Amino acid sequence: MIPLSFAQRRLWFIDQLEGPSSTYNIPVQLRLQSDIDAGALNAALRDVIDRHEVLRTVFAAVDGEPYQRILDLTELDWELVVADVTPAELDGAVAEAKEYAFDLSSEAPIRAWLFSMAPDDHVLLVVVHHIAGDGWSMGPLSRDVTTAYEARRVGQAPGWEPLPVQYADYALWQRELLGDEADPDSLISRQVVYWRQALADVPEELALPFDRPRPAVAGYRGHSVPLEVPADVHARMAELARAEGATVFMVMQAALAVLLSRLGAGTDIPIGAAVAGRTDVALDDLVGFFVNTLVLRTDLSGDPTFREVLGRVKDTDWEAFAHQDVPFEKLVEELAPTRSLSRHPLFQVMLTMEDNGRQVRVSSGLPAVGAPTDAAAKVDLEVSASEFFDADGAPAGLRGDLIAAADLFDVGSAEVLVARWGRVLEAVTADPWLRVSGVEVLDAGERRRVLVEWNGSVGVGSGLVGETVVELFEGQVVRSPGAVAVVCGDVQLSYGELDGRANRLARLLVGCGVGPGSVVAVCMERGVEMVVALLGVLKAGGAYVPVDPGYPVERLGWVLGDVRPVVVLASSAGAAGAAGAAGTVGGVGAGVGGVVGGPEVVVVDGPEVVGVLAGLESGVLGWGERLAPLVGGCAAYVMYTSGSTGRPKGVVVEHRSVVNLLGWAVAEFGGDFGRVLWSTSLSFDVSVFEVFGPLVSGGCVEVVEDLLVLAGGERGGWGGVSLVSGVPSVFAQLVAGASVGGSERGLGEGLERGLGEGSEGGLGVGVGPGVVVLAGEALTVDGVAGVRGWLPGVRVVNVYGPTEATVYSTVWCVGAGVGGGSVPIGRPISQVGVFVLDGHLQPVPVGVAGELYISGAGLARGYWGRAGLTAERFVACPFGGVGERMYRTGDLARWGGDGQVVYLGRVDEQVKVRGFRVELGEVQTAVVAHSRVAQAVVVAREDVPGDKRLVAYVVPSSDTDTDTDTGAGVRRSVSARLHGAVGGGGAGGVAVDRERQAGP
């Protein structure tokens, strides 16, 4: 039995796996405007099939092993298909014929159709399966069909010389040439060693600017877009190639690698390249599948000049060409990369230089077979081009096409890629000393869009007057003193009452030394008194620091020791914990008396403090009553977030930043602030939006434990609520609980109480909230659909923003036509700029992933007491005025074609758990701190969609420890050291590795 060549074997395997298809068809279409003798053409094609054995070969298998079975022409029932069509029918007929699916086990791998529209107007379509031919084969096929046709027209047989070899001979010779794989001195063994080294750690998949996620199985449809390089650029390419001892192909490859790198693919760019594979002259006139594929790896590390890139490409390519005998299929088998039905192994981008000199022009009414017009997408991107020259041999330009996988790219995106590649070629040939980072792939219009037009303010013109939160609130008190401002259960306060109580507390705090520039820790349970406390601190001129009384004492003590507050405000229930935490800092005060060396703990509902407050004035503080003027640049709060080194970091946010946020919020939501649930922790900066948004616009803040408790029935449903905000994972739990009729927390019961008459599974129009604001985690299409199905008619708003940029920086209102893919985080809010930048702080093109930076009025002052970290994360903005800063978020994002930003994930180890930012490094530090842990690694897992949990994998310090003891002890230790998002429900578990690894 005659074996298949290695290249044929791969296509046979694909055919067995996927079944017959047109994916690997090579269609050749010719317009023939002359009198065609269909009988002579049929005979000529049969002559060619007889001449080239591979065109009458079928591929059978014995015990799963394929072999070539060469048929005699007399066994072959093969005829040219002749069909009369109208001009209107032609395109459809040709398209249908191109999709012909060969049965490789029983029929010849060539078909031909002659579509006739008039006696002198025809289209000849020849389709060859790739298993029997390649692009080079079209030259010999063209010559032989022409020779045979000219002979058959005059009643003769073609008088060509017999071929020296057939494809079956090549398949046998290939194995003989490569030698025994078990012999280390054989050609295949030596070349495989080279490729193992050359492709070590090659990227499994390039990050390309896809329009949609990669499907599980590739569809192989492609968009074919023409490309053209003008003569002057072609001339510079040729000149540069000569000067560097390279080829024009290498210049093309280097430029393509630069483009892909600038589009986010990284600095290690593998590109597939086809080589003819006809290493013996005896194969030149043979039809068959000889072409081999090489993986050419381009190193762009270190921001080299283009000339340096070309030098690297030249060295790599010459080495690869010297080791081209190993078939690509065999190389894949040897290297065993991760295989996937969705992408090509080892590379996803291919570059081919076509040899247009092999196109032949003939007479007798039958033109030569031209280059194939293959639109199937075998890889993500395939670029092919040919060089053209004028009559004097001077470069006249390149022409070709780009085939982009339709699974991943729209036609418009493919056209943009072609334009960008042309722009790169023009730039690097004009200045070969240009560094990769300096190659501009954006045109002037796109650069203006991403930097200016799409950064236009959203929601300007709220009508709020004042440069501090205090001024905004006091203005609202004047406008509606009798309106209800805050509610918690059966307790409620009007604006006037809330203002009076906050003013008294502010005077008390001023007396304790609180003023602009000082910090007050708020360690209280949720309720009306907490709202009074926040306003009291702000009115005194201080900045509040949320300190959750439910946090471990160790963490409370760490925060208090870091921020050194003048006063700690506490309730009676939390006074002991607050005093204990404060005691770790220094001396502890009781009541209103100061104690040197430590913060003073003021128990706001203690008898002594209540008595003192009752004797203080309730009117607005005069300008001179504060220790210093309160202005927009004064700090409003310090919010602590997780730190990668194990140290939480405090973000200092100024009044003017909060005022900018509130101005946008009032303009965006207007009357939706009528009754807002405050359900998030004070330690989560969304609380700033939930509390102060309503209080500066005449709305009511309703304080609840959290959304899950609320839905459980304590409040009696959702009636009267106008706006609810929260993290998507919590809403997912609410939706899931509603869909199954309630959970152990009574979700179904709570929702049922809020249903209106006639509602069908939702909350009923006018009963549920009018707006749901989602933030803190990535929002999915399913998440949007779940909320909308649960709350019919609700307005869903997706907002995004880090603590360092004052709660929210971008906003996207979910429209009716949310489709598949990602939900955008939207456009920047008023007075905020967002930029998606590469590692050189250059804007990336639309659709390309980059790091998200934020500038404008929302930026925080920096980190409390950490000037170095502040300088690292708050950097100079190259797109703003003198002294303007921007914050490096560490988030990956991309611009959508509609000007919306899409969130893609993190560039570091930070994750979000129930809306809280968690640095895995901090959690890992806490785990390793346990005496029974020698080593640990912490990861975020989402085994159930929407339920993200942290899992620690630990190596115990002693072989005698049991898994149960170690796991339980670590969980208790972490809970005692870290905040609730980590130590509580966000913790997934501890896995103990009994096979201890060597190491520190």
KAVEN-V394006 format. One record per backbone hydrogen bond with DSSP energy under -1.0 kcal/mol. NH is the residue of the N-H (numbers start at 1). CO is the residue of the C=O. Records with the same first field share a line. If there is no record, write none. Layout:
BEGIN
NH: CO ; CO
END
This chain:
BEGIN
9: 5
10: 6
11: 7
12: 8
13: 9
14: 10
15: 11
16: 12
17: 13
18: 14
19: 15
25: 22
26: 128
28: 126
30: 124
32: 122
38: 36
41: 37
42: 38
43: 39
44: 40
45: 41
46: 42
47: 43
48: 44
49: 45
50: 46
51: 47
52: 48
55: 52
56: 53
57: 54
58: 69
59: 104
60: 67
62: 65
65: 62
67: 60
68: 2
69: 58
71: 56
75: 72
76: 73
78: 76
81: 112
83: 114
85: 116
90: 86
93: 89
94: 90
95: 91
96: 92
97: 93
98: 94
100: 97
106: 103
107: 103
111: 127
113: 125
114: 81
115: 123
116: 83
117: 121
118: 121
121: 118
122: 32
123: 115
124: 30
125: 113
126: 28
127: 111
128: 26
129: 109
130: 24
132: 129
138: 135
139: 136
141: 137
142: 138
143: 139
144: 140
145: 141
146: 142
147: 143
148: 144
149: 145
150: 146
151: 147
152: 148
153: 149
155: 152
156: 151
170: 166
171: 167
172: 168
173: 169
174: 170
175: 171
176: 172
177: 173
178: 174
179: 175
183: 180
186: 183
188: 178
190: 186
191: 187
192: 188
193: 189
194: 190
195: 191
196: 192
197: 193
198: 194
199: 195
200: 197
202: 199
208: 206
210: 208
211: 408
218: 341
223: 404
225: 402
227: 400
229: 398
234: 230
235: 231
236: 232
237: 233
238: 234
239: 235
240: 236
241: 237
242: 238
243: 239
244: 240
246: 241
251: 247
252: 248
253: 249
254: 250
255: 251
256: 252
257: 253
258: 254
259: 255
260: 256
261: 257
262: 258
263: 259
264: 261
265: 260
269: 298
271: 296
272: 349
273: 294
275: 292
279: 277
283: 280
284: 281
286: 283
290: 288
292: 275
294: 273
296: 271
298: 269
300: 267
306: 434
307: 432
309: 305
310: 306
311: 307
312: 308
313: 309
314: 310
315: 311
316: 312
317: 313
318: 314
319: 315
320: 316
321: 317
322: 318
323: 320
324: 321
331: 327
332: 328
333: 329
334: 330
335: 331
336: 332
350: 381
351: 272
352: 383
354: 385
356: 354
358: 355
359: 356
366: 363
373: 27
377: 220
381: 348
382: 403
383: 350
384: 401
385: 352
386: 399
388: 397
390: 394
393: 390
396: 388
398: 229
399: 386
400: 227
401: 384
402: 225
403: 382
404: 223
405: 380
406: 221
408: 405
409: 405
414: 410
415: 411
416: 412
417: 413
418: 414
419: 415
420: 416
421: 417
422: 418
423: 419
424: 420
425: 421
426: 422
427: 423
428: 424
429: 425
430: 426
431: 427
434: 431
436: 304
438: 435
439: 436
447: 443
448: 444
449: 445
450: 446
451: 447
452: 448
453: 448
454: 449
455: 452
456: 453
472: 468
473: 469
474: 470
475: 471
476: 472
477: 473
478: 474
479: 475
480: 476
485: 493
486: 493
487: 701
488: 491
491: 488
493: 486
495: 483
496: 481
498: 494
499: 495
500: 496
501: 497
502: 498
503: 499
504: 500
505: 501
506: 502
507: 503
508: 504
509: 505
510: 506
511: 507
513: 510
514: 509
518: 515
520: 543
521: 567
522: 545
523: 569
531: 527
532: 528
533: 529
534: 530
535: 531
536: 532
537: 533
538: 534
539: 535
540: 536
542: 537
543: 518
544: 636
545: 520
547: 522
551: 548
556: 552
557: 553
558: 554
559: 555
560: 556
561: 557
562: 558
563: 559
564: 560
566: 519
568: 600
569: 521
570: 602
578: 574
579: 575
580: 576
581: 577
582: 578
583: 579
585: 582
586: 582
593: 590
598: 595
600: 566
602: 568
604: 570 ; 602
606: 603
610: 606
611: 607
612: 608
613: 609
614: 610
616: 613
625: 622
634: 631
636: 653
637: 653
638: 544
639: 651
641: 649
646: 643
649: 641
651: 639
652: 862
653: 637
655: 634
656: 632
658: 654
659: 655
660: 656
661: 657
662: 658
663: 659
664: 660
665: 661
666: 662
667: 663
668: 664
669: 665
670: 666
672: 669
673: 670
674: 671
676: 700
677: 723
678: 702
684: 681
687: 684
688: 685
690: 686
691: 687
692: 688
693: 689
695: 691
696: 692
697: 694
699: 694
700: 674
701: 485
702: 676
703: 487
704: 678
710: 706
711: 707
712: 708
713: 710
714: 709
721: 718
722: 675
723: 675
724: 771
726: 773
731: 727
732: 728
733: 729
734: 730
735: 731
736: 732
737: 733
738: 734
739: 735
740: 736
741: 738
742: 737
746: 743
750: 746
751: 747
752: 748
753: 749
755: 752
759: 756
767: 764
768: 764
771: 722
772: 795
773: 724
774: 797
775: 726
784: 780
785: 781
786: 782
787: 783
788: 784
789: 785
790: 786
791: 787
794: 791
795: 770
797: 772
798: 812
799: 774
800: 810
805: 802
806: 803
808: 806
809: 800
810: 800
811: 827
812: 798
814: 796
825: 901
826: 901
827: 811
829: 809
830: 458
832: 829
833: 855
835: 853
837: 851
838: 842
841: 838
844: 836
847: 895
848: 845
850: 893
851: 837
852: 891
853: 835
854: 887
855: 833
857: 831
859: 856
860: 804
861: 652
864: 650
866: 863
870: 866
871: 867
872: 868
873: 869
874: 870
875: 886
877: 884
880: 877
884: 881
886: 875
887: 854
888: 873
889: 852
892: 905
893: 850
894: 902
896: 900
899: 896
901: 826
902: 894
904: 892
905: 892
907: 890
911: 918
913: 916
916: 913
918: 911
920: 909
923: 919
924: 920
925: 921
926: 922
927: 923
928: 924
929: 925
930: 927
933: 930
934: 955
935: 955
937: 953
939: 951
941: 949
947: 944
949: 941
950: 986
951: 939
952: 989
953: 937
954: 991
955: 935
957: 932
961: 958
966: 962
967: 963
968: 964
969: 965
970: 966
971: 967
972: 968
973: 969
974: 970
975: 971
976: 972
978: 974
982: 979
983: 979
984: 980
987: 984
988: 950
989: 950
991: 952
993: 954
996: 994
END
